[in-house]
Amino acid sequence: MRYGSGWIHSRLPVLCSSGLRSMVERIPAEAETQPYRELFPHCRDGVVYVDHAAVSPLPVPVVEAVERYVRRRHYGKPGLEWELERAARARKLIADLIGAPSEATIALMPNTTTGLAAVALALPWSSGESVLVGEWEFPAAVYPWRALQRFGVRLRLLPMPDGGLTAERVAEALDASVRVVVVSAVQFLSGYRVDLEELGQLCRQRGVLLVVDGMQAVGAVRLDVRRAQIAALACGGAKWLMAPHGSGFLYLAPELVERLTPGILGWLAAENPWDFFAFEQPLAATARRFEGGSLDVGAIVGLCAALELLHTYGPDRAEQRLRALSTYLWERLRAEFPELPLLTPAQAERRAGIVTLRVGSPERAAALVKELAQRRIYCSARLEYVRFSPHWYNTAAELEQLVAALRDIRAVRGWHMQGMAP
């Protein structure tokens, strides 16, 4: 069954009883978004994809850009000048998106982990210094700092009882040993959106570097690295940016670009990489010094196309629409399934694109996700939780289809489906 705008309007009397009709009508840019949905073939095929926090589908312009690059490679070198132009274009689009002062502060990276590891290895450390990170952070935000233990650096895990890290909790843990605070702009499981400006101000006042994992935020919600006083931010492209695996970036504040030497040097870190035997030449004066070796041009071409699509649609409009959709889903799940606690915060300002239900056990979560997939609704199981993550091109009609499927599963089989723990 195809669920379009007519279907959702036919449901409005039902929604009125839940007091949500006005919420549906407040989801912005419905008409403007419809043409963009044509860029996602699964929308035409009746698939409801609400798993962007795991990995996003690639929109048509991204696929076509990568295919063009591969066809050019089929005949040999596509041209160094063209490759460098695409890389420069990607850096510029990233800088504009995150409020960076210039593309000189952007290095292209294959993923978040590599970006964070580059920062960890470039900072000068002394034995006894420490790094603060939340105990519920995604492993990509933890392991790069764990590697510093061989230098005598302590990794301190902070409690996250509400699913997120607050400035207040960080302030309580700060002492003279702390050099770096690491945080996800949006927590991968709860969807908690950190107040980066408050945390950045605290870190600046205490002389501590704020390093951010932007994977669950960039492309979903806006952030401004300067206003938040972020020292470094790393992000991969395969989730909310809707770019290929192997694409991503690292932002470094200008003062870090100037003073840090990469822990791993490659030939592209040189000021003039094409002066092959000038081994003592200075490093690049920009964040490019962290790129090291040959870039994954295919991934960068796809990232560039994804960024161009986002800038065409409008990052502000994308955030407004996504937050309205996630609020709509949060309210619908709370109203329809009060027996299933929501892990995602109730405060709208602390949410981004993730809405997570606790279903009781990992087995139950896996079975429910499998049941939804059989109905062509795609989401993720994480521990004892089911995580939904729509994007700006999704519709309220699709979210109603998800709610209806959950209601049907509960009515027909209950939450205690075969193979599930009670």
N, C-alpha and C positions, 0 to 999 in steps of 0.2 A: 504494500500500500504506500502511495506517495503522500507525504504530509506537507502541504503547502500553506500559504497564508489563509486560504479559505477554510482549511481544516481547523487552524487555531481559532479563527473567528467563530466557527461553529461550536467551539468549546467554551466560549466566553461565558455563557450562562452558568456552566459548571464552575468556572473559575470565580465567578462573582460570589458564590457561596463561601469561598475561602478568602474573600477580600483581595483577590489578586488581579482583577481585571485591569485596574489602573496601572499595575506593575507591568503587565504585558504591553500596554499602550505606551509606557514610558521607555521601553527598550528602543534606543535611538537608531536612526539610519537604516530602518528596515528596507525601504525602497531602494536606497542607494547601494545597499549591500547585495541585493539580488543578482545584479550582473556579475559580481565577483564570485558568486557561488558556481557559476559556469566554469570557473578555473579549477574546480575540485570535482573530478569525475565521480567520486563516490557519492556526492550529493545527488547527482542525477540518477544514480543507481539505487537510491533508497537506503544507503548505509548511514547510520547515525554514529559519527566518530567523535567521541568525547574522551580522548586519551592523549591529548597534546602534551601533557606533562611527562609522558613516556617517550613518544616519538611522533612527530607530525607527518601527515601525508604531504607529499611534495606537490604544490600547485603546478598547473600546466606551464607557466612561464619558466619555472625553475627546471623542470624536466627538459623543456625545449632548449634552454641555454646550455645545459650539460650535454645534451645530444649533439648540438652544433659543435661544441668543443671536441667531443669524441670523434665526430666525423672529420674535423680539421686534423686531428692527430692521426687519423687513418692514412693521411697523405704526407705524414712527416711532422715537422715542427710547425705549430700554428702561428709562430711569430713571437719573438721575445717582446717586442714593443707592445703588442696587443696584450700579452700576459701581464706585463708590468702595469699597463693601463687598467686592467680589471682589478688587480690587487690594490692599486691606488684608489680606484673608485670605491672599492669595498671599505677601505679605511676611512674615506671621507663620509660615506653613508653611516658607518658605525659611529663616528665622532658626532655627527649631527643628531643621531638617535639618542645618545646617552648624555648629551650636553658637554662633551669633552671640548677643551679649548681649541684643539686642532687635530688633524689626522696624524700629526707627529707623535701623539701620545698613544697611538694604536699599533699593536703588533698582531699580525694574523697568526692564529693558533689552530691546531687540529681539534682541540676540545678544552673543556674547563680544567681538567686535571693538569694538563701540560702547562696551561697558563698559571695556575696557582703554584705548581712546582717551580716554574721559572722565577717567581717572586721569592719563594722560600729559599732557593739556592743562591739567589743574588744578594740577599740581605746579609750583612756581617753579623755574626752571632758570637756570644760569649757563653761559656758554661754557666748554668744557673738561671739563664733567662727563660721566659715561658711564653707560650701562645695559648690564648683562650679561644675555645670553640664549643658550640653547643653539643650536648650529648645526642641529639636527634638529627644532627646534620647528615646530609648525604655523604657517603664515604669519599667522594671526590674532593670534598672540602676538608677532610681529616688526614688522609694518608700522606699528602705532600709535607705536612708538618710533623707527622710521626717520624718521617725519615730524618728529621733533625735531631732525634734523640741521641744519635751517635756523636753529636757535637756537645752533648750535655744540655740540650734544650728540652724543657719539660712541656708536654702537651697536657693542658688542663681542660677537662670536660665539664661544662656548666650544665646544671639541671634546666630542663625546658618543660616544666609541668603543664604549661598552657599551649605547648606545641610550637612556641616561638621564643626568641631571645630578645629580652627587653634591655633598654639602657640602664634601668634600675638594677637588674640582676648583674649586668656587666660591671656597673659601678661598685657593687658590693664585693666583686672578685678582684678588682684591680689592685695591684700592689706594685712595688718598685721593680719587680722582676719581669713584668709583662711588657713585651715589645709589640705584639700584634694581637688584634682581635679579629677573628674570622667569623663571618656570618653569611648565610644565604639571604638574599633580598626577599625571597619567598621560600618558605620551608617546603620541601618536596612532598611531605606526607600530609601535614595538617593544612597546608596552604597559607600559613600565617605570614602576613606581610609585615616585615620589620619597619619600624620608623627609622629609616636610615639617617635622616637629618638630625634627629635627637641623638642617635648613637654616634654619628660623625662628630657632632659638636663635643660630646663627652670625650671621645678619643683624642680630638685635637687639644682640648684643655689639659688632658693628662699626658700628652706627649706620646701617644700610642698610635700605631698605624692601623687603620681600618681597611681590611681586605675582604672583598665581597665576592661570593659565588652568585653570579647573575643568571644562572641557567633557567630558573623558573620565573624570571621576571622580565628579562629583555625580550621584547616582542609581544609581551602580554600587557604590561603596564609601563608607564613612563618612569624614568628615574633620571636624576641630574647629578652626575658625579662631582661636579664642583660645588653645588649647593649642599650636598651631603658630605662634602669634605672626605671623599673616598680616596685612599692612597692607591689602591689597585682593585680592579674588577676583572674577573675572567668569566667567559661564557662560551658555550658551544652553540652551534646553529641548528641542531636537529630537532629541537623542541618547539618553542614558541616562535622562533624566527622562521620556521618551516623551510629550512635549508638542508643540504645533504649532510650525512655523517662525515666527519673529517674536516668540518668547517667550524670556525670560531674565532675568538679574539681575546686579547689582553689589553686592558687600559692601564696605564701608569700615570699618576699625577706628574706634572712637569718636573717637579723637584726630584722625583725618583728616577725619571728618565735621565736626568743630568748626572746623578751620582751613583747609580747602580751598574755594576758590570755583570753580565750574565754568567751564571754558574757553568753553563755549557755554551761554548762558542762555536759558531759555524761560519762558513765562508761568506754568507750573506750578511753577517753582522758587521763586516768591514765598511768603512766609509765609501770606498770604491771597490766593490766585489770583482770588477773586471780587470783590476790591476793585480793579476793573479799571484805574482811573486813578491808583492810588497807586504810581507808578513808583519811588519812592525807599524803599518799605517794605523791611524786612529779608527776607533769603532764609529759606526753611524751615530750621528747626534740625535737621532730619533729613536722611538721604541722599536724600529725595525731591527735594531741590534739584537733583539730577543728572538727574531725569526730563525736565525741560524742557517739551516740547510734549505734545499730546494722545497718550494711550496707545492701543496696539492692543488694544482691549478683548476682541475675539474671541480673540486669542492668549493674553491673560491668563486669560480664562475657561477655556480649554483647559489652560493651565499649572496653574491652581488645581485642576482635576479630576485632573490627573496627579499632583500632589503629594498630594492626598487619598487617591488609590489607593495610592501608595507608603507613606504613613503608616499606612494601614489594614493593608496586608500586613506592614509593619514594616521600617524601613531596616536594622536589624541583621540580621534574618533574610534580607533580600534580599542583603546583602553576603556572609553566610556561604554562602548557596546559590550565588551567582554565583562566588565564589572556588573553591568545591568543583567546580563545573562546568568552570571554566577550567583548574583543575589536572587534572581528569580528561581534558580534551581535550589538554592539553599532553603528558601522559604517553602517551596513545594515539597521538598523531602521532609522538612520539619513538620509540615502540616499533615502529610499523608502517612508518614511512618514514624510516629512519635516513639515507638518502641526501639528504634535504632538511633543511638546517640550520634550527633554530628561532631566530628573532631575539629572541623573548620570553625574559626572564631565567629561569634555572633556579631561582632562589631564590623560594619561594612568597610570601614577604613583599614581594617587589618586583613582584608581578603583581596585576592587578585583573581586568578582563574580556576583555582582548585577547590573542589567541594568533596569532602571525604566522610563516609559513613563507617561506623564501627558495627560489624556484623557478628562479632563474638569469637571467631577462631579463624586461623589461616585456611583451614579446610573449607569452612563455610564461605569465606571470601572467594577462594578459587572456584568453587562450584557455582557461585552466583555470577561471577564474571563469565564463566563458560556458558551458563544458561543465557545470559544476555547476548553473548557472541553468536549463539545459535539463532537469535532473533535479529542479527546484523546490527547490534549495538555494541560498540567497543569501548572498554574502559580497562582499568588495571586493578589487580589485587596486590596489596602490600601488607604483609603480616595479617592481622585480623581486620583489616580495613579494605573497603572498596573505594577507589579514588576516581572521581569524574573530573574531567578537565576540558570543557568546551573552549572554543576559540571565537574570534569576532565574526567569522562567517557562519557560525551555527545560528539556529533560530529557536524561538520559543516553542515552535511546533515540534521540533526535534526533541527538545527537553521534555515536552509533554508525552512524546512517544516513549521516552525512557521511563518516566513516572508511571505511565500506563503499563509498561512491561513489568516493572517491579510490583505493581499492584496485582497484576495477573499471576505472577510467580507466587506471591504470598497467598493469594486466594486458592490457587490450584494445588500447590505443593507445600506452602508454608516456608518459613526460613529454614526449617530442619529438613532439608532435602537429603536424599540418599547420599551416604558417605560423609555427611556433615556431623560435626560434634554438636551435641544439644546445647 
